[in-house]
Amino acid sequence: MTTEMSNKIGEALEEWSNGRLEFARVELEKNKIGRTSMLAQSLRDNGIMVTPGGFKLEIVANDYYQFVDQGVKGLNNQKFNTGKFAFKTRFVSRAMINSIRDWIPRKGLIKTIKPGAIKTPTEEADAAAFAIAYSIKQKGLKGTLFWSNTFNEKSYQALTALIENKLGGEFRATIKI
């Protein structure tokens, strides 16, 4: 493969990756998860790597993305019972409470607490974090499909077509996932 061909494939991969990441952020916004959320900010690609067998593009997100994408069944399963995932215990974990307690000021739910302003959370923030965690545990989380809608067979076909188009039809691309 020539350097010119490698550069064109790299351009196609970068263009596709940027488009897919933007699409995922828009999908999150449609589901009322803003661009400033930790999940939206975590979306990125780790660059394009040339390997002996071709090219490698790794797109990453915070590891909980799949729960937001597919949903989580609540223990009472009355509201969102279609989630792919389910809680294993009835108890709200300290890690879940801490995560929500960190999220509360960023979302502006309790105006008296400013992000980074205090090291020890107030009792108000603890109570709110526990209440939100308990509610999530009981009701579940509705899946957003932001990832599934972004990275699917149609998008991979578009990548294949983009690469072939950049190379002027002189090359047949195969995508392995």
Backbone bond lengths (Angstrom), bond angles and torsions (degrees), N, CA, C in turn:
res aa  C-N    CA-C-N  psi(-1)  N-CA   C-N-CA  omega(-1)  CA-C   N-CA-C  phi
1 M - - - 1.438 - - 1.530 108.48 -
2 T 1.296 115.18 135.78 1.460 119.65 -178.36 1.528 110.98 -79.74
3 T 1.314 115.85 163.03 1.464 120.93 177.39 1.520 110.67 -62.74
4 E 1.321 116.29 -38.50 1.470 120.57 178.83 1.529 110.80 -60.95
5 M 1.328 116.92 -43.71 1.466 120.83 178.40 1.520 110.42 -64.01
6 S 1.335 117.31 -43.54 1.466 121.28 178.94 1.523 110.89 -59.61
7 N 1.330 116.40 -42.90 1.464 120.78 179.52 1.522 111.57 -63.39
8 K 1.321 117.29 -41.10 1.464 121.38 179.68 1.531 110.96 -66.28
9 I 1.311 116.73 -40.40 1.468 120.15 177.56 1.525 109.72 -65.86
10 G 1.331 116.31 -42.61 1.465 120.20 176.72 1.515 112.13 -59.63
11 E 1.343 117.21 -41.78 1.471 121.47 177.20 1.528 110.82 -61.68
12 A 1.323 116.13 -43.52 1.463 120.68 -179.89 1.529 110.65 -63.21
13 L 1.323 116.58 -44.54 1.465 120.22 179.15 1.516 111.58 -62.75
14 E 1.324 116.91 -42.20 1.463 120.62 179.87 1.532 111.04 -65.98
15 E 1.314 116.60 -44.07 1.467 121.33 178.73 1.524 110.58 -60.87
16 W 1.326 116.39 -45.96 1.464 121.06 179.98 1.517 110.99 -64.49
17 S 1.320 117.34 -44.90 1.461 122.25 -179.60 1.528 110.72 -60.38
18 N 1.317 117.27 -47.98 1.467 120.45 179.44 1.521 111.44 -60.41
19 G 1.328 116.26 -41.38 1.463 120.62 178.10 1.516 112.67 -64.56
20 R 1.326 116.29 -42.02 1.468 120.35 -179.63 1.531 111.18 -67.65
21 L 1.336 117.17 -40.96 1.464 120.18 179.19 1.524 110.68 -64.56
22 E 1.309 117.45 -40.17 1.463 120.88 177.06 1.524 110.37 -65.05
23 F 1.334 116.51 -42.05 1.463 120.79 178.08 1.532 110.69 -60.08
24 A 1.335 117.10 -42.90 1.469 121.25 179.13 1.531 110.47 -61.93
25 R 1.331 117.45 -41.34 1.471 120.57 178.98 1.529 111.14 -65.06
26 V 1.322 116.71 -38.54 1.464 120.66 176.87 1.531 110.02 -64.87
27 E 1.321 116.45 -41.72 1.471 120.31 177.48 1.530 110.89 -60.92
28 L 1.324 116.70 -40.54 1.465 119.83 177.15 1.526 110.52 -63.02
29 E 1.334 116.59 -42.77 1.471 120.13 179.05 1.524 111.39 -62.13
30 K 1.321 117.46 -38.83 1.464 121.08 177.57 1.521 110.88 -60.08
31 N 1.319 115.68 -29.29 1.465 121.52 -179.74 1.522 112.03 -96.67
32 K 1.325 116.25 19.24 1.470 123.74 176.98 1.527 113.58 63.05
33 I 1.326 115.33 32.75 1.463 122.13 172.93 1.519 105.01 -114.92
34 G 1.293 117.45 105.41 1.456 122.21 -170.27 1.519 115.53 -69.22
35 R 1.315 114.73 168.81 1.465 122.40 177.94 1.515 112.47 -66.30
36 T 1.336 116.64 -21.29 1.462 119.23 179.69 1.521 112.19 -88.53
37 S 1.326 117.45 -1.65 1.465 119.82 178.46 1.522 109.92 -64.49
38 M 1.309 115.29 154.75 1.469 119.84 179.15 1.531 110.59 -60.99
39 L 1.320 116.32 -35.99 1.459 119.69 -179.34 1.535 110.55 -66.81
40 A 1.319 117.54 -48.41 1.473 120.53 179.89 1.526 111.19 -61.77
41 Q 1.327 116.59 -39.67 1.461 120.06 -179.80 1.528 112.17 -70.96
42 S 1.332 116.76 -23.67 1.472 119.47 -178.77 1.526 112.81 -79.15
43 L 1.311 117.86 -15.92 1.469 121.10 -178.43 1.524 110.10 -67.72
44 R 1.320 115.80 123.37 1.465 120.23 179.99 1.525 109.02 -165.70
45 D 1.333 113.89 164.76 1.462 116.87 170.17 1.524 107.57 -108.16
46 N 1.296 115.66 152.42 1.467 121.18 -178.75 1.519 111.97 -92.57
47 G 1.310 116.40 23.09 1.459 120.12 178.78 1.514 111.81 86.65
48 I 1.285 114.28 166.36 1.459 121.32 -178.97 1.519 108.46 -98.90
49 M 1.318 115.76 128.07 1.463 120.95 179.62 1.525 109.39 -113.81
50 V 1.300 115.56 135.73 1.464 120.87 175.38 1.524 106.67 -89.06
51 T 1.322 115.91 127.06 1.461 121.94 179.53 1.524 108.50 -117.88
52 P 1.319 117.67 166.31 1.476 118.99 178.37 1.530 112.61 -58.10
53 G 1.339 116.75 -29.67 1.462 120.04 -178.10 1.513 114.20 -94.95
54 G 1.321 118.16 -2.34 1.459 119.87 -179.00 1.519 111.87 152.02
55 F 1.318 115.85 -127.85 1.460 122.88 -177.50 1.516 109.07 -128.11
56 K 1.318 115.47 152.17 1.454 120.56 178.22 1.523 108.39 -129.85
57 L 1.336 115.80 127.12 1.449 123.03 176.91 1.519 107.01 -124.95
58 E 1.321 116.46 120.23 1.455 121.24 -179.02 1.521 108.85 -112.74
59 I 1.337 116.00 119.80 1.459 121.87 177.73 1.521 106.91 -107.10
60 V 1.341 115.88 129.08 1.460 120.24 -173.31 1.530 111.28 -126.97
61 A 1.331 114.06 161.10 1.463 123.31 176.06 1.516 107.25 -150.79
62 N 1.326 116.72 165.93 1.459 119.62 174.52 1.525 108.40 -51.88
63 D 1.323 116.60 145.31 1.460 120.31 -170.62 1.526 114.48 -65.50
64 Y 1.312 119.49 -12.13 1.469 120.52 178.52 1.539 112.10 -89.61
65 Y 1.331 117.59 4.97 1.459 121.20 -176.97 1.528 112.04 -54.21
66 Q 1.324 116.47 -36.35 1.459 119.35 -176.06 1.528 112.48 -67.08
67 F 1.343 117.85 -28.47 1.461 120.58 176.97 1.524 110.11 -70.42
68 V 1.337 116.18 -39.82 1.462 121.35 177.37 1.527 109.19 -67.92
69 D 1.305 117.51 -38.48 1.459 122.15 -178.97 1.526 111.92 -69.60
70 Q 1.314 117.12 -51.10 1.464 121.88 -172.11 1.529 114.75 -94.37
71 G 1.333 117.40 -16.80 1.456 120.46 -179.21 1.517 112.35 87.49
72 V 1.323 114.97 161.66 1.460 122.08 179.80 1.524 107.98 -132.35
73 K 1.329 116.11 129.13 1.464 120.78 177.79 1.515 109.37 -71.39
74 G 1.320 115.80 134.66 1.455 120.29 174.58 1.514 110.67 -78.87
75 L 1.316 115.91 163.27 1.465 119.56 -179.72 1.522 111.57 -65.33
76 N 1.331 117.01 -33.68 1.464 120.17 178.40 1.522 111.86 -89.21
77 N 1.312 116.84 -14.57 1.471 124.08 174.92 1.524 114.33 48.41
78 Q 1.331 117.60 31.80 1.452 119.03 179.19 1.516 111.87 -88.67
79 K 1.313 116.65 -36.07 1.464 119.57 -173.68 1.525 111.87 -92.55
80 F 1.310 117.36 -59.40 1.468 121.08 -177.64 1.522 108.17 -119.64
81 N 1.305 116.55 90.71 1.460 119.09 -177.50 1.517 112.76 -103.58
82 T 1.317 117.05 13.06 1.459 119.80 -177.91 1.522 113.20 -105.13
83 G 1.312 117.50 4.21 1.461 120.07 -178.32 1.514 112.26 -63.44
84 K 1.301 115.57 148.29 1.461 121.38 178.79 1.526 110.37 -73.63
85 F 1.323 116.45 -32.00 1.456 121.75 -176.30 1.530 110.25 -103.30
86 A 1.338 114.97 161.54 1.465 120.26 179.03 1.528 109.29 -143.69
87 F 1.319 115.62 148.92 1.468 119.93 175.41 1.524 108.64 -70.30
88 K 1.337 116.39 146.62 1.459 120.73 -177.19 1.523 112.87 -96.43
89 T 1.332 116.52 -24.64 1.469 119.24 -179.15 1.524 109.61 -127.56
90 R 1.315 115.69 162.09 1.458 121.75 179.09 1.523 111.98 -82.24
91 F 1.318 117.08 -14.32 1.461 120.80 -173.95 1.523 111.37 -88.64
92 V 1.318 115.50 144.46 1.462 121.75 175.03 1.527 107.03 -84.38
93 S 1.315 116.68 124.06 1.465 120.22 -176.61 1.526 111.27 -77.58
94 R 1.306 115.62 155.26 1.465 121.90 177.01 1.526 109.69 -63.37
95 A 1.323 117.90 -36.89 1.463 121.44 179.32 1.528 111.15 -62.94
96 M 1.334 116.56 -40.62 1.460 120.40 178.59 1.522 110.55 -65.78
97 I 1.312 117.09 -43.39 1.468 121.28 178.30 1.523 110.33 -62.41
98 N 1.321 117.35 -44.97 1.470 120.83 179.25 1.520 111.60 -61.73
99 S 1.324 116.85 -41.40 1.456 120.89 179.51 1.526 110.36 -63.14
100 I 1.301 116.90 -44.09 1.466 120.57 179.29 1.522 110.75 -69.18
101 R 1.315 117.35 -36.69 1.472 120.65 178.32 1.531 110.00 -62.99
102 D 1.311 117.85 -35.97 1.472 121.15 175.86 1.528 111.64 -70.09
103 W 1.326 116.53 -29.78 1.460 122.55 -177.45 1.527 112.21 -78.28
104 I 1.321 117.81 -33.65 1.475 122.64 -174.48 1.529 112.89 -52.89
105 P 1.333 120.99 -51.65 1.465 119.26 -178.67 1.530 113.42 -65.85
106 R 1.334 116.92 -34.30 1.465 119.41 178.85 1.517 111.03 -65.37
107 K 1.310 116.45 -32.61 1.473 121.34 -179.81 1.525 110.90 -83.59
108 G 1.330 116.74 -14.30 1.462 120.68 178.57 1.517 113.49 78.13
109 L 1.326 117.30 25.10 1.460 120.13 -177.84 1.527 112.54 -74.40
110 I 1.319 116.80 -33.05 1.465 120.97 176.37 1.518 106.03 -121.67
111 K 1.315 115.82 110.06 1.464 120.90 -172.88 1.521 113.15 -71.15
112 T 1.330 118.10 -20.51 1.465 119.90 -176.13 1.523 112.97 -77.54
113 I 1.309 117.10 -12.18 1.458 120.54 -178.35 1.520 107.87 -109.90
114 K 1.294 117.15 125.26 1.462 121.17 178.48 1.528 108.42 -104.19
115 P 1.344 117.71 140.50 1.461 120.07 179.16 1.526 111.42 -55.71
116 G 1.316 116.00 128.54 1.459 121.52 177.67 1.511 114.62 74.72
117 A 1.327 118.07 -0.46 1.460 120.10 -175.58 1.525 112.30 -77.32
118 I 1.316 116.67 -31.56 1.463 119.96 -178.11 1.521 108.93 -132.30
119 K 1.308 115.38 148.76 1.464 120.31 179.70 1.526 110.62 -88.52
120 T 1.322 117.45 -38.91 1.454 121.55 -179.02 1.528 108.99 -99.86
121 P 1.334 118.50 118.65 1.454 120.75 -178.12 1.528 112.06 -63.72
122 T 1.318 116.88 150.15 1.461 121.42 178.34 1.520 110.31 -76.69
123 E 1.311 115.45 165.67 1.468 119.54 176.92 1.525 110.34 -63.03
124 E 1.322 117.02 -33.10 1.458 121.42 178.61 1.529 110.54 -62.03
125 A 1.319 117.03 -43.98 1.457 121.24 179.36 1.524 110.91 -67.73
126 D 1.338 117.05 -39.25 1.466 120.22 177.24 1.526 110.72 -61.05
127 A 1.330 116.32 -46.20 1.466 120.88 -178.61 1.532 110.53 -64.12
128 A 1.328 116.57 -43.23 1.464 120.43 179.73 1.529 110.25 -65.18
129 A 1.318 117.40 -43.41 1.464 121.15 -179.82 1.527 110.76 -62.11
130 F 1.319 116.53 -43.45 1.463 119.53 178.82 1.525 110.59 -63.69
131 A 1.338 117.15 -43.55 1.466 120.78 -179.10 1.527 111.27 -62.16
132 I 1.322 116.95 -42.41 1.467 120.37 179.90 1.525 110.04 -67.81
133 A 1.326 117.31 -44.59 1.470 121.11 179.28 1.524 110.65 -60.93
134 Y 1.322 116.94 -43.10 1.457 121.64 179.75 1.533 110.36 -63.18
135 S 1.331 116.42 -42.32 1.463 121.13 179.35 1.528 110.84 -63.15
136 I 1.327 116.71 -43.94 1.465 120.31 177.92 1.521 109.84 -61.20
137 K 1.309 115.96 -43.48 1.465 120.83 -178.72 1.533 110.79 -61.85
138 Q 1.326 116.45 -39.59 1.458 120.47 -178.36 1.530 112.49 -76.63
139 K 1.332 116.49 -46.30 1.466 121.01 -172.72 1.523 113.81 -92.06
140 G 1.332 117.08 -27.70 1.462 120.59 -177.81 1.515 111.67 90.85
141 L 1.313 115.35 -175.14 1.462 122.69 178.19 1.522 108.61 -126.45
142 K 1.306 115.51 132.77 1.452 120.62 176.97 1.520 108.99 -74.76
143 G 1.302 117.37 133.83 1.457 121.31 177.94 1.527 111.47 -68.94
144 T 1.312 116.50 143.00 1.466 121.07 -179.49 1.522 112.50 -99.47
145 L 1.316 117.41 -23.68 1.467 124.45 -176.21 1.527 112.25 60.29
146 F 1.339 117.23 22.49 1.465 119.93 -179.47 1.530 111.38 -61.99
147 W 1.315 118.03 -36.78 1.473 121.71 -179.11 1.530 110.05 -80.70
148 S 1.310 116.50 -44.98 1.466 121.21 -179.04 1.526 111.70 -61.91
149 N 1.327 117.04 -37.22 1.462 120.90 178.39 1.524 112.30 -75.18
150 T 1.318 116.81 -21.58 1.465 121.34 -177.48 1.523 111.78 -87.75
151 F 1.308 116.63 -44.22 1.468 121.74 -176.29 1.523 108.46 -115.28
152 N 1.320 114.58 92.25 1.457 120.52 -178.61 1.526 109.16 -140.17
153 E 1.295 116.35 -179.62 1.469 121.44 -176.41 1.524 111.62 -56.65
154 K 1.321 117.01 -41.21 1.468 121.14 -179.94 1.530 111.19 -61.40
155 S 1.340 117.00 -41.81 1.471 119.78 -179.35 1.526 111.41 -69.03
156 Y 1.333 117.37 -33.40 1.462 120.11 178.21 1.535 110.94 -72.50
157 Q 1.318 116.01 -34.07 1.469 119.19 174.59 1.531 110.35 -65.34
158 A 1.348 115.85 -37.90 1.466 119.88 177.53 1.526 110.50 -64.57
159 L 1.323 117.47 -37.62 1.464 120.99 177.19 1.526 110.60 -64.19
160 T 1.318 116.32 -45.28 1.463 120.60 178.23 1.527 110.43 -58.21
161 A 1.331 116.25 -46.18 1.465 120.48 179.91 1.527 111.15 -64.66
162 L 1.325 117.53 -38.49 1.466 121.81 179.62 1.535 110.76 -63.44
163 I 1.319 116.34 -44.59 1.477 120.33 178.52 1.524 110.24 -63.05
164 E 1.321 116.29 -47.37 1.463 119.93 -179.44 1.532 111.01 -62.26
165 N 1.338 116.46 -37.75 1.458 121.04 178.95 1.529 111.08 -66.82
166 K 1.335 116.87 -42.45 1.473 120.86 179.23 1.530 111.27 -62.57
167 L 1.320 115.21 -32.03 1.471 119.71 -178.49 1.525 112.37 -90.17
168 G 1.321 116.47 2.41 1.461 119.74 176.03 1.509 114.51 72.11
169 G 1.300 118.15 27.71 1.448 121.40 176.77 1.517 115.14 75.75
170 E 1.318 118.17 4.39 1.468 120.72 -178.32 1.522 112.28 -90.08
171 F 1.305 116.25 8.40 1.457 120.89 -172.28 1.514 108.32 -144.62
172 R 1.309 118.61 138.72 1.466 123.05 176.88 1.516 108.19 -107.39
173 A 1.350 117.17 118.75 1.460 121.71 -177.02 1.518 111.34 -93.50
174 T 1.326 116.12 143.56 1.455 123.18 173.55 1.516 107.48 -127.67
175 I 1.321 116.39 127.89 1.456 122.05 -177.75 1.526 108.68 -103.40
176 K 1.332 117.43 127.91 1.467 122.59 174.56 1.521 107.76 -112.57
177 I 1.320 116.19 131.21 1.459 121.33 -177.89 1.511 109.65 -112.43
